[in-house]
């Protein structure tokens, strides 16, 4: 019997690799003779770097960069495929964890540190850079990232703009003559399931700005600034990014990457499936176990369990896909026609969040062990 363990991380609790290990420990107690294969997964958000580094036996590196408020911090990124491919989570440098209610200010928050990570990866020899766009604290359209890569964003007097989304209202001209020529030979893959455009009622400022501290008035200012940014990009770079699906991801970083680099947007989980050779590895599997911290009807919108389930069924419709979650929400019946055969919560009862997080390992092992016993009963001759 071949069992594949392909979970996402349980946010704030366990990495994808740790979840896979817990799953295997629970199953081995009742199915000791099974052939186990761990393939830690992610969907472009938190854990993407670690999952790909683990799956590809890559290297985790660190770099001193600026956080969203301009403070110096240490951020990590991964190198895989013999250093040809870099994996970056923008949140490592520009994430919402660097701000709080008192310090959050999307007017000034910058993606400069993300640009520094891209530079570091290219200097290490990466020819492909995968960038996960989840968890940003910024609303600058990737302007800071572009400045870190050498772009000059100038006002009408020819002065360089300061950091932050509000500054983009003063953007008059873009000069890319100082950007490294090596960027032309680097492929940027944007890992994101966000389909929001850059501006408008569904844009970066309106939808995600309030999460980063933007008041209704600030949303209007930021949206107007991003409109100006998009217009100058169109005029000076010849690229239309304002209405592109996904341009609004990470406060418009999607738009910035599309404008200033050789970038394309792909669903995060599909990127991870590709770079882990998932379909090839699960050939002849009988069961695939997946999961994440929360599973509900929203899981169908490109989250890891659905990506894993669809890929497994494409390999063999008879592979059984079982999903484990810390919390099981509403309308999970919508997930069954999409490839998941069964969904289980690993939380044994009503407990507070801290207790659930602290007991994640043993809770996963317990539920997985019970599922293993059911498999044993069902497969007895």
Buried (B, 14 or more C-beta within 10 A) or exposed (E): BBBBBBBBBBBEBBBBBBBBBBBBBBBBEBBEEBEBBBBBBBBBBBBBBBBBBBBBEBEEBEBEBBBBBBEEBEBBBBBBBEBEBBBBBBBBBBBBEBBEEEEBBBBBBBBBBBBBBBBBBBEBEBBBBBBBBBBBBBBBBBBBBBBBBBBBBBBEEEEEBBBBBBBBBBBBEBBBEEBEEEBEEBBBBBBBBBBBBBBBEEBBBBBBBBBBBBEEEBBBBBBBBBBBBBEBBBEBBEBBBBBBBBBBBBBBBBBBBBBBBBBEBBBBBBBBBEBBEBBEBBEEBBBBBBBBBBBBEBBBEBBBBBBBBBBBBEBBEEBBBBBBBBBBEEEBEBBEEBBBBEBBBBBEEEEEEEEBBEBBBBBBBBBBBEBBBEBEEEEEE
